[in-house]
Amino acid sequence: MEKQIIKKISDYNEIFSLIWKELKIKGGQNALDIGVGTRAISSKEMLNKKLKVVGVDINPDCQVHSKLLGIPVHICDASFLPFKDDSYDFSLAFFSMHEIDPKKHIDVLKEMKRVSKKMVIVEPLPNTNEIGKLYDKIWQEAMNSVGKFEIYQTMDYWSTLVSRLAPKKKLQYRLKIKKSVTKANADEFCEQGIEHFKKNRVEKKYIDEMKNLTKKIKKSGMEHTDMIVIIGFFD
């Protein structure tokens, strides 16, 4: 296992601060967002840094961000990107790779390398505590039930894939959120999952399971899963 930097963070905003620092970004650089998503979290963060952002997503609903954010959004398979070599200063896959068929992971990463000088992968790791494992299980089964992927991989898995691309330099961070999910914020935390389930029209039983899990979290709390940030430099 390669060396990793373990860092405690207070919230998700610190993830972006870490990425911007390591990439030494400058306003006006070209950035590719792999998996814009319905909330376009990473695209918005990149726009806040005055970057020239282009997004890709396989979900046609994400095309709406072309108007909402004023950025090009290409509806395509990330393993076949419609861009020329070295079109971007960096590409970022923020919480999107676990929603892609694992058989395509290496192809997606190869495409990210082809079109950009640097790549960043941000992913949740599998939960290790009892309630966290149940949370993962509900998410995975719910999304699988509607034909979607929701598979969390280990640090070694992602590190090995990036290493196969022979980067000139690679950085690995394991991030731990300081605060746990508690009685005070359990409803808000789980409601995000429930709303996502409703949008994807999953069966009611998964929504009920998430509601029952909320009760368990209120009693004993739940630690946030760790996250990984892997940055590959190719220039």
N, C-alpha and C positions, 0 to 999 in steps of 0.2 A: 504493500500500500504506500503510495506516495505521500509526501509531507502535506499536511493541510493546516491552515491557520484557523484556529477556533476563536470566534469573536461573539460577544454578547451584544444584542441590540435591543432597543426599546420598542421599535415598531418597523413596519415595512419601508417607511421612508428612508431609513438608514441603509437599506439594501441599495437603493439608487445612489445615495451619497458615496457608498463604497465603490460602486461600479464607475461612476464619473471620475472619481479620484484615480483609480487604477488605469482607466483609459486615457486620462488627461484630455478630456474632450474640450473642444472649442466650438463656439457658436458658428453655425454655417456648415458644419460637417454633415455628411450624408449618412443617415442611419436607417437600417432596415429592421422593422418590428415583425418577428416571426410569430404569428398567432395573435392578431390584434385583440380578439375576444370581444364580447358584447359590451364590456365596460371600458375597453381601450386604456387600461391603467398605464401600461408602459409607454404607449404612444403619447399620452398626455404629459408624462414625466419628461420625455425627450423634447417635446415641444416647449416645455417650460425652460429647457436649457438652450433654446434657440437653434435646435438642430433641424435639418431638412429631413423630414420623416416620410418614409414610404412603408405601408403596411401590407401584409399578406395574411389571408385566412381562408380556410376552406368553406366556412359558413357564409352563405350569401347575405345573411342578415347584417354582417359586419360592414357591408358596403355603405351603410348609413353614415359611417364615420367620415366618409369622403366629404359629405356636406357639413356634418357637425363640427369636424375638426379642420376641414380644409386641407386634407392630405390625400394622396392617391392610395387607394386600397385595392389590391389585386386579389380576386377570388381564385385561388389556385391551390394545388397540392404543394406543400413546402419541399417535397423531395424532387420537384421539377420547377425551379424558380425561373420566371420569365425575364431574367436580367443578364446583362453581359458580365464577363469576368471583371472582378475588382471594381464594381460599381459603387460600393459603399465603404465608408471608413470603418464601420463595424455593424454587426448584426446581433440582435438580442432576442433570445427565446425566453420570455419571462413567464414561468408557470404554464407553459404550453406543451412541452414535450411529452408530459405524462398523458396527454389527451390524443397522442398520435400512436398509431400502430407501432409497437416496438420493432417490428420487422423493417420499418422504414427509418428508424432513428439514425443509423449510420449514413443513409442517403441524404437525409435532411442536413446533417452536420457537414457532409461533403459539399452540399450546395451552399451552405453558409460560408464555408471556407472559400469556395470558388468565387462568390460574388463580393466578399468583404475581406478586409485586411486583418480584422480581429473579430472574434466571436465570443459571446457571453451566454452561458446557460445558467438559468436560475430555476431550481426545482425543489419541491418538498421531498424530504426523505420519509421512508416508512415510519409510522409511529411505533414506539417501543413500549409505551405503558398500556395497561389493560384497556382503559376507556378510549385511549387514542386509537388502539387497534380496532376497536368496535366502530369508532367514527370512520376510519378508513374503509372498513368492510361495508358499511352502509353506503358510502359514496361510490365505491367500486361496483357493488351489485346494482345500485340504482342506475348508474350510467350505462353499465353493461346491458341492462334490461331494455334500453332504448337504442342499442347498437353503437354505443360510444365507448371509447377507451378511457380508463382512469386507473393507470398503473404506476405506482410509485417505486422508483428504483433506488439502489444504494449509491453511495458516493463512489465506490469502486467501479460500479457499472458505468457511470458517466465519465469518470476519469479515464477509464480504459478506452472508451469510444473516442474521446478527444485526443488521446495519445496516438491512436491509430492514424490520425491526420498529420502527425509529425509537426506540431507547432514549434516555432523557434523558442517560445517561452510559454509556460503554463502556470497560472495561479489557481489555487484551490482554497476556498473558504468554507468553513462549516459555521453557520450562524444559529445562535440560540436566542430566542426571545425571552427576555428577563421575566416577564409577567405571565402567569398562567390564566387560563379561562376559569372564572370563578362564578359564584352564585350571582354576583352583581352584573356580569356581562354574558352569562350563558345564553340567555334568550336572544340577544342581539347576534351572538356568534353563530348559533344554530339556525337562526332565521335566514341568514344568508344562504345556507345550504338548502333550506326548504324552498325559498324563492327560486333558486336555481333548478330544483327538482320540478317545480311547477312549470317553469318556462320550457323545460324539456319534456314535459308531460309524462313523467315517470309514474308508476303505479302508486296509489294512495298508501300502500303498506310501507313504502320507504319513507314517506313523509311522516307516518305515524311512528316509525322506528326512530326517526330523528327527533321527534317530539319526546319520546320516551328517554332518549339519550340525554336530552336537555335536563330532564329531572335528575339523572344520575350525576351529571356534571355539577348541578347545583349542590348536591350532597357532598361530593368528594373532590370537585375540581378536575381540571385536565390540563396537562402541560401541552404547550404548542409543540408541534413537530419541528425538528431541526430542518434547516434549509441549506442547500449548497449553492455556491456561486463558483463556476469554473470559467476562467477567461483564457482563451487561446490567442496567441499573437503569431501572425503569419508573415508580417512584413519586416 
